[in-house]
Amino acid sequence: MFPREEYIRELEERKAQGLYINIRKIGSPQGAWLVVDGKEVLNLSSNNYLGFANHPRLVDAAKKGVEAYGAGPAAVRTIAGNQLPQEELEQRLAEFKEAEAAVLYQSGFTANLGTIPALVTEGDAIFSDELNHASIIDGARLSRAKIIRYPHLDMDALENLLKQERSNYKKAMIITDGVFSMDGDIAPLDKLVDLAEKYNCILYVDDAHGEGVLGDSGRGIVHMFGLQGRVDVEIGTLSKAFGVVGGYAAGSKLLAEVLKQKARPLLFSSAPTAADVYACLEAVKILQESDELVRKLWDNADYFKQNMKSLGFDIGHSQTPITPVMIGDELTAQTFSKKLFERNVFAQAISYPTVPKGKARMRVMISATHSKKDLDFALEQFAAVGKELGVI
Ligand SMILES: *Cc1c(COP(=O)(O)O)cnc(C)c1O
């Protein structure tokens, strides 16, 4: 029997703590403005960094994909085969990341679920930043390797743990988000490479929020640090800056070969559709042609963050266009979001369990699609609600 009372109690508890999630109804394509619950609002909630989610060239490409290959792939790749555009996208992504090879997945989430357990297992160890994304945590658990968490970005603590623990395990992996999605800070990849080489560990970086954002033309964190060829596994998503849906792992040819034999989401779940793949190919092409959108993204982010600081907001330690606006209390953060929405601004409150308890925040996502006028409008509404709630 379905234990109704237990689940109902659990949901009530969430509501009482301000942790209950209300999923909004979106009635338009993603853009600087969008229709949410029937109302047109300024969009500060999406990962559509470059405006690709509704870019005319991507929309056109997706239509061509449907025409050429139909609506769906019809089975998993190891049974039905790779559609040719999937292979082409893997090559283009590898080129874009300046890696030898890439393997396509259905999402960034499944990229982590598939890749980590393909590389380490029982008897091995995973050294993992304590603020890593949920999909890394789940992938690490699925691998059955020993998980050793290190304090966020703390390289001295990591080295101490490596000194104490590394020799107790066969293989070992150091794993980190490139950009941390709730704080917008960046992993010190140069130091991580040194530690991985010194202590004989696989280095694994999830660059979901770095792609399209960091490095020349948005090639990501590895490119930004100039560490091509020295990072073993680079995970990417096609659902953030790329604006579509999908994920991938980039690295050596050997890595790709191992994943095609062992990664379970590749073996037991169908691939992205041709429409997705064509749209992603077009996104890579646009980024290779010009860095104009990436530069606009950074100009917008710098402008917004500078002005938020001047208004007196605490915007944490972000080094990227992700702008956390620290509130603390979960209920105040929820109220903040509600009041912004009344003022036609769509920005999410982020609470536990996505961030630790008592560290609730507004999370503002700046995009290249925003105009200066949009950003000024956002600043005005933030200032008004911030004063009303005593945050500034
Ligand atoms: C968003 C995100 C993912 C998941 O990507 P999807 O393509 O949406 O599944 C994985 N890792 C990190 C670090 C992310 O920020």
The ligand as an SDF file (V2000), in Angstrom:
LIG
                    3D

 15 15  0  0  0  0  0  0  0  0999 V2000
   23.2420   21.8080  -14.6450 C   0  0  0  0  0  0  0  0  0  0  0  0
   24.3600   20.9450  -14.2900 C   0  0  0  0  0  0  0  0  0  0  0  0
   24.3510   19.6030  -14.6610 C   0  0  0  0  0  0  0  0  0  0  0  0
   23.1730   18.9760  -15.3430 C   0  0  0  0  0  0  0  0  0  0  0  0
   23.0970   19.3410  -16.6790 O   0  0  0  0  0  0  0  0  0  0  0  0
   21.7940   18.9360  -17.5240 P   0  0  0  0  0  0  0  0  0  0  0  0
   22.2730   18.9360  -18.9210 O   0  0  0  0  0  0  0  0  0  0  0  0
   20.7500   19.9480  -17.2460 O   0  0  0  0  0  0  0  0  0  0  0  0
   21.3850   17.5780  -17.0610 O   0  0  0  0  0  0  0  0  0  0  0  0
   25.4530   18.8280  -14.3590 C   0  0  0  0  0  0  0  0  0  0  0  0
   26.5100   19.3560  -13.7000 N   0  0  0  0  0  0  0  0  0  0  0  0
   26.5430   20.6340  -13.3140 C   0  0  0  0  0  0  0  0  0  0  0  0
   27.7530   21.1600  -12.5970 C   0  0  0  0  0  0  0  0  0  0  0  0
   25.4700   21.4770  -13.5910 C   0  0  0  0  0  0  0  0  0  0  0  0
   25.5080   22.7430  -13.2010 O   0  0  0  0  0  0  0  0  0  0  0  0
  1  2  1  0
  2  3  1  0
  2 14  2  0
  3  4  1  0
  3 10  2  0
  4  5  1  0
  5  6  1  0
  6  7  2  0
  6  8  1  0
  6  9  1  0
 10 11  1  0
 11 12  2  0
 12 13  1  0
 12 14  1  0
 14 15  1  0
M  END
$$$$
